[in-house]
Amino acid sequence: MNFFSPWILIPLMIIGVFILIWILKWLWNTTMPDVFGLKTITYFQAFKILVLSMILTGSWSSLLSISNTDTVTMGNATTTKTVKFGMP
């Protein structure tokens, strides 16, 4: 089974986003109230901060455009297969 199959990669990406949001929430709630006197945040507020930071830094393109390239060489012939999914 190919690791870059959408049936494997998409659930892993979704799980990764949930973990990233949880880490952001944990870091905020353990740091910001003590250092700056700010309130703690909820899970969905952490999601909004993550989305806002991705919009401001332009990192959507790296998350939404994933490709896999395989190159096979036999003698003098070279074949390249590129599989892309996500937004171009």
C-alpha positions as semicolon CSV with decimal commas, in nm:
position;residue;x (nm);y (nm);z (nm)
1;M;0,000;0,000;0,000
2;N;0,132;0,342;-0,095
3;F;0,187;0,581;0,199
4;F;0,081;0,876;-0,016
5;S;-0,258;0,722;-0,085
6;P;-0,539;0,968;0,000
7;W;-0,700;0,699;0,216
8;I;-0,398;0,708;0,446
9;L;-0,268;1,063;0,410
10;I;-0,594;1,257;0,460
11;P;-0,682;1,094;0,797
12;L;-0,322;1,143;0,911
13;M;-0,341;1,511;0,815
14;I;-0,669;1,552;1,005
15;I;-0,525;1,382;1,314
16;G;-0,214;1,600;1,282
17;V;-0,424;1,918;1,276
18;F;-0,611;1,809;1,591
19;I;-0,281;1,738;1,768
20;L;-0,134;2,070;1,651
21;I;-0,438;2,258;1,785
22;W;-0,411;2,077;2,119
23;I;-0,039;2,164;2,144
24;L;-0,111;2,530;2,062
25;K;-0,382;2,541;2,329
26;W;-0,155;2,378;2,587
27;L;0,136;2,613;2,511
28;W;-0,088;2,920;2,528
29;N;-0,259;2,816;2,852
30;T;0,068;2,729;3,027
31;T;0,261;3,037;2,911
32;M;0,051;3,341;2,827
33;P;-0,152;3,377;3,152
34;D;0,163;3,365;3,366
35;V;0,381;3,586;3,148
36;F;0,136;3,847;3,016
37;G;-0,170;3,804;3,240
38;L;-0,392;3,692;2,950
39;K;-0,689;3,458;2,978
40;T;-0,673;3,089;2,894
41;I;-0,822;2,977;2,562
42;T;-1,049;2,696;2,451
43;Y;-0,982;2,433;2,185
44;F;-1,179;2,624;1,920
45;Q;-1,005;2,950;2,001
46;A;-0,673;2,770;1,948
47;F;-0,806;2,651;1,611
48;K;-0,893;3,009;1,515
49;I;-0,544;3,129;1,615
50;L;-0,388;2,850;1,406
51;V;-0,599;2,940;1,101
52;L;-0,525;3,310;1,143
53;S;-0,151;3,247;1,169
54;M;-0,161;3,027;0,859
55;I;-0,343;3,298;0,664
56;L;-0,103;3,571;0,776
57;T;0,212;3,367;0,705
58;G;0,086;3,213;0,379
59;S;0,152;2,857;0,489
60;W;-0,170;2,721;0,332
61;S;0,015;2,638;0,012
62;S;0,251;2,395;0,181
63;L;-0,037;2,212;0,351
64;L;-0,274;2,192;0,055
65;S;-0,033;2,101;-0,223
66;I;0,131;1,763;-0,177
67;S;0,298;1,566;-0,452
68;N;0,482;1,237;-0,483
69;T;0,732;1,181;-0,763
70;D;0,869;0,840;-0,863
71;T;1,147;0,811;-1,121
72;V;1,231;0,477;-1,283
73;T;1,538;0,435;-1,505
74;M;1,586;0,129;-1,727
75;G;1,882;0,150;-1,962
76;N;1,858;0,481;-2,148
77;A;1,486;0,530;-2,079
78;T;1,365;0,730;-1,779
79;T;1,004;0,742;-1,667
80;T;0,878;0,994;-1,412
81;K;0,537;0,968;-1,249
82;T;0,410;1,258;-1,038
83;V;0,098;1,224;-0,828
84;K;-0,053;1,548;-0,700
85;F;-0,355;1,605;-0,487
86;G;-0,479;1,900;-0,293
87;M;-0,504;2,249;-0,429
88;P;-0,250;2,349;-0,700
